[in-house]
Amino acid sequence: MNSDTHSWAVGGPVTSPFARPAGVLGRLAGRFMLWTNKQDDVLDLLDVQPGDAVLEIGYGPGALVRLLSARTGAAQIRGVDPSPEMRRAASRTNRAAVREGRVVLGLGTAAETGEAGGSADRVVCVNNVALWPDLEAGVREVHRVLRPGGQAVIAWHGGSAPGRIARSLCLPEEQLERIEEALRGLFSAVERRQLRSLVAFTAVR
Ligand SMILES: C[S@@+](CC[C@H](N)C(=O)[O-])C[C@H]1O[C@@H](n2cnc3c(N)ncnc32)[C@H](O)[C@@H]1O
């Protein structure tokens, strides 16, 4: 697994405990994200159908995995994140579902998920696309793991009513366009949506 913390958006390394949570600060960052990141609108956009296999890239402390598991009829929710600290946190957040095998949380990155090609009906990434070392490699991997007709949602801080933190992390328009272009190169029906505190791209393989 590539453990590079270089960000294509920053054009250099990112050292924030939110970017690659580790140690005490990483644990605190995880708790903060679990407490603050309410992602119900992502769930609506993802439109999971009964029996679907869902992959989340960069699950952090596992708040969205918990929503997916409680509120959708997904048959299986799998996740990859490069942070062992977040794997522990998300496993705690989703203890029962992990024990039952409905939720499987692994280590991996957007560019190297380790998932089988065409295995996911839905792929979702929230607040980590700007942390990927190589945007295009991540988008290629999302395309590879989705089945034909499957849908991806890639979301980042922004939206119609972003809070202070989301406002400070918004990407400039040219970087949002670069994400859109990378998606348009491989997917169909690419759209940009403004959620409350996220800008989200939807794309169909
Ligand atoms: C700001 S947190 C967001 C966590 C979660 N998605 C949320 O919204 O609460 C960023 C997460 O992305 C993960 N991450 C960092 N680099 C990544 C990469 N190249 N591929 C996938 N995930 C990555 C980090 O380990 C961290 O858990």
The ligand as a MOL file (V3000), in Angstrom:
LIG
                    3D

  0  0  0     0  0            999 V3000
M  V30 BEGIN CTAB
M  V30 COUNTS 27 29 0 0 0
M  V30 BEGIN ATOM
M  V30 1 C -10.7610 14.1580 6.9970 0
M  V30 2 S -10.8490 12.4170 7.2190 0 CHG=1
M  V30 3 C -12.5090 12.0630 6.6650 0
M  V30 4 C -13.0470 10.7870 7.2460 0
M  V30 5 C -14.5020 10.4600 6.8970 0
M  V30 6 N -14.6920 10.1930 5.5010 0
M  V30 7 C -15.4100 11.5610 7.3510 0
M  V30 8 O -15.8990 12.3350 6.5160 0
M  V30 9 O -15.6540 11.6480 8.5640 0 CHG=-1
M  V30 10 C -9.8380 11.8240 5.9030 0
M  V30 11 C -9.6740 10.3170 5.8830 0
M  V30 12 O -9.1060 9.9640 4.6210 0
M  V30 13 C -8.1060 8.9990 4.8360 0
M  V30 14 N -7.1300 9.0900 3.7360 0
M  V30 15 C -5.9890 9.8160 3.6600 0
M  V30 16 N -5.3630 9.5860 2.5120 0
M  V30 17 C -6.1270 8.7150 1.8100 0
M  V30 18 C -5.9990 8.0760 0.5360 0
M  V30 19 N -4.9510 8.3070 -0.2650 0
M  V30 20 N -6.9610 7.2050 0.1630 0
M  V30 21 C -8.0270 6.9680 0.9580 0
M  V30 22 N -8.2060 7.5410 2.1730 0
M  V30 23 C -7.2620 8.4030 2.5910 0
M  V30 24 C -7.5150 9.3520 6.2040 0
M  V30 25 O -6.8330 8.2650 6.7820 0
M  V30 26 C -8.7540 9.7870 6.9680 0
M  V30 27 O -9.3630 8.7180 7.6400 0
M  V30 END ATOM
M  V30 BEGIN BOND
M  V30 1 1 1 2
M  V30 2 1 2 3
M  V30 3 1 2 10
M  V30 4 1 3 4
M  V30 5 1 4 5
M  V30 6 1 5 6
M  V30 7 1 5 7
M  V30 8 2 7 8
M  V30 9 1 7 9
M  V30 10 1 10 11
M  V30 11 1 11 12
M  V30 12 1 11 26
M  V30 13 1 12 13
M  V30 14 1 13 14
M  V30 15 1 13 24
M  V30 16 1 14 15
M  V30 17 1 14 23
M  V30 18 2 15 16
M  V30 19 1 16 17
M  V30 20 1 17 18
M  V30 21 2 17 23
M  V30 22 1 18 19
M  V30 23 2 18 20
M  V30 24 1 20 21
M  V30 25 2 21 22
M  V30 26 1 22 23
M  V30 27 1 24 25
M  V30 28 1 24 26
M  V30 29 1 26 27
M  V30 END BOND
M  V30 END CTAB
M  END
